[in-house]
């Protein structure tokens, strides 16, 4: 099992993962080598901020500014960590 990410972690999609919008489904997707993951809710927005230039705290700050009062601080870091454990973020 991988250790929890440090606050300096700058998440970015793993090289084999492609993010794209499917017009037919009207949804954002993560296209993996052998499967497709549909991003629901604000997940696509969060993943879109994972460009390798922002740290997790910077992503949280940006989202907290866009969505005041939302549980960003408690929800986003564990979400990103789950994606990291799946191997979708590095």
N, C-alpha and C positions, 0 to 999 in steps of 0.2 A: 504494500500500500504506500502511496506517495504521501509525503508530509503536506500539511496545510500550506497554502501559498503564503509567502511573505508579503508584507504591505508594499514592497517594491516590485512585485510581480506585474508585468505588463502583458496581459493576455492577448493572444492573437490566435486566429484559427490555425489548426494544424495543417500542414501542407496538403494533405489528401482531401481536405474538406472545402467545399465550395458553398457559399451563401448566394442564393438567388431568389427572385420572386417568380412565383408560378401564377401567371395571369388566369389560367383555367380555374385553379383552386382559389384564387384571390388570397394567397398566403405566401409568407416567406418560408424558405426551406433551407435546411442544411443538407447538401448532397454528399453522402459518404460513399466510399467505394462500393459497398454492397447494400446500402439502404438509404432511405430518405427520411429526414426528421422534419415534421411540420412545426414551425415556431408559432406558438399561440400567444395571445395577449401582447404584452410589451417585450417578449423575449427577443424578437427580431431587432428592436431598438437597442436592447442591452448588448446583444451579440454584435451589432453594427458598431458599437463603441470599442469593441475589442480589436483594435487595429495595431497593437504592439507599441503604441506611443503613449498610452494612458495607463497609469497604475490603477489598481482596484479602487483605492480611495478617490482618485480623480474621476473615475467612472461614476462612483457613488455620488460625489459632489455634483457632477453634471446632471445626473438624473434627479437628485434632490431639488436642484434649482428648477428643473422642468416640471416636477410633480410634487409641489409642496404638500406635506402632510402624508404622503404615501410611505409605506414601510420599506423604503429603499435600503436603509442601513442594515436592517435585519434580513431582508430577502435577497438582495443582489449578490453579496459575497458568497453565501452558500450555493446559490444558483451557478455562479461562475466556477466554484470549486467542483460542483457535480459535473459540469461540462469538461473540466480539466481531468477529472478521474475517469470519465468516459474516453478520454484521449482526443476530444474534439478541439480543445484549446491547449496551447502550450505556453 
